[in-house]
Amino acid sequence: MTSHVHAFDAREGGSLRISLTYDAPTGTGKTTARTDTYHGRFVRLVPNKQVVEVDEFETTDPALRGEMTITITLIDADGGTDLLAVHDGLPPGVSATDNELGWRLALDKLAALVEAG
């Protein structure tokens, strides 16, 4: 999967728009067969502590519509930092299991990148 950042205004009230494109045309995209595009806004930004954003998929499918709130909290831990990501308001057409798997895979890649220095 690749990412294209169309807009990213990282301030409270600032907006973002991002497209995630699958390497293969799986037909699982929410915006097109290969792409999930979403837009949103930053609700709360606390430096080195927390990011709260509200996002919505760009789709014609009513089962995939609706605002989702994502809260990412950084917590001091012994020898590092723990990251807690909470995703509220997932649209009914999105599998909670698939969403959790996607988050786990992304966070595993982030951890590997950070640990590699």
C-alpha positions as CSV (number, residue, x, y, z in Angstrom):
1,M,0.0,0.0,0.0
2,T,1.2,3.5,-0.7
3,S,0.0,6.8,0.7
4,H,-0.5,10.2,-1.0
5,V,-1.0,13.2,1.3
6,H,-3.1,15.8,-0.6
7,A,-3.4,18.2,2.4
8,F,-2.1,18.2,5.9
9,D,-2.5,21.3,8.1
10,A,-1.3,20.0,11.5
11,R,-2.9,22.5,13.9
12,E,-6.1,22.3,15.9
13,G,-8.9,23.0,13.4
14,G,-6.5,22.2,10.5
15,S,-7.6,19.8,7.8
16,L,-6.1,16.7,6.2
17,R,-6.8,14.6,3.1
18,I,-5.0,11.3,2.4
19,S,-5.3,8.5,-0.2
20,L,-4.1,5.0,0.6
21,T,-3.7,2.9,-2.5
22,Y,-3.5,-0.9,-2.4
23,D,-0.7,-2.5,-4.6
24,A,-3.1,-4.9,-6.2
25,P,-6.7,-4.1,-7.4
26,T,-8.4,-6.2,-4.7
27,G,-11.8,-4.5,-4.9
28,T,-11.6,-3.7,-1.2
29,G,-11.1,0.0,-1.5
30,K,-13.7,2.3,-0.1
31,T,-13.3,5.1,-2.6
32,T,-12.3,3.1,-5.7
33,A,-11.4,-0.6,-6.2
34,R,-7.8,0.2,-5.1
35,T,-8.0,3.3,-3.0
36,D,-9.3,4.6,0.3
37,T,-9.4,8.4,0.3
38,Y,-10.4,10.2,3.5
39,H,-10.5,13.7,4.7
40,G,-10.7,15.1,8.2
41,R,-9.7,17.7,10.7
42,F,-7.5,17.9,13.8
43,V,-9.6,18.4,16.9
44,R,-6.9,18.3,19.5
45,L,-3.1,18.4,19.4
46,V,-1.1,18.2,22.6
47,P,2.6,18.1,21.7
48,N,4.3,14.8,22.7
49,K,1.1,13.6,24.2
50,Q,-2.0,13.3,22.1
51,V,-3.6,13.7,18.6
52,V,-7.3,13.6,18.1
53,E,-8.7,13.7,14.6
54,V,-12.1,13.2,13.0
55,D,-12.0,11.6,9.6
56,E,-14.5,10.5,7.0
57,F,-14.1,8.2,3.9
58,E,-14.8,9.7,0.5
59,T,-17.3,7.2,-0.8
60,T,-20.7,6.8,-2.3
61,D,-21.4,3.7,-0.2
62,P,-23.7,4.7,2.7
63,A,-22.3,1.8,4.8
64,L,-18.9,3.4,4.7
65,R,-19.9,6.9,5.5
66,G,-19.8,8.8,8.7
67,E,-17.3,10.6,10.9
68,M,-14.8,8.5,12.8
69,T,-12.8,9.8,15.7
70,I,-9.2,8.6,16.1
71,T,-7.4,9.3,19.3
72,I,-3.6,8.6,19.5
73,T,-2.1,9.0,23.0
74,L,1.6,8.7,23.8
75,I,2.4,7.3,27.2
76,D,5.8,7.3,28.9
77,A,7.0,3.7,29.5
78,D,10.0,2.1,31.0
79,G,12.7,2.7,28.4
80,G,10.4,4.1,25.7
81,T,7.0,5.2,24.8
82,D,3.7,3.3,24.5
83,L,1.2,4.3,21.8
84,L,-2.5,3.9,22.5
85,A,-4.7,4.3,19.4
86,V,-8.5,4.3,19.8
87,H,-10.8,4.4,16.8
88,D,-14.4,5.3,17.6
89,G,-17.3,5.5,15.2
90,L,-16.2,3.0,12.7
91,P,-18.8,2.9,9.9
92,P,-20.9,-0.3,9.8
93,G,-19.4,-1.3,6.4
94,V,-15.9,-1.5,7.9
95,S,-14.9,-4.8,9.6
96,A,-13.6,-4.0,13.1
97,T,-11.3,-7.1,12.8
98,D,-9.9,-5.8,9.5
99,N,-9.5,-2.3,10.9
100,E,-7.6,-3.6,13.9
101,L,-5.4,-5.7,11.7
102,G,-4.6,-2.7,9.5
103,W,-3.7,-0.6,12.6
104,R,-1.5,-3.4,14.0
105,L,0.4,-3.9,10.8
106,A,0.9,-0.1,10.4
107,L,2.1,0.3,14.1
108,D,4.4,-2.7,13.7
109,K,6.0,-1.0,10.7
110,L,6.3,2.3,12.7
111,A,7.9,0.4,15.6
112,A,10.4,-1.2,13.3
113,L,11.3,2.1,11.7
114,V,11.7,3.9,15.1
115,E,13.8,1.0,16.6
116,A,16.1,1.0,13.5
117,G,16.9,4.6,14.3
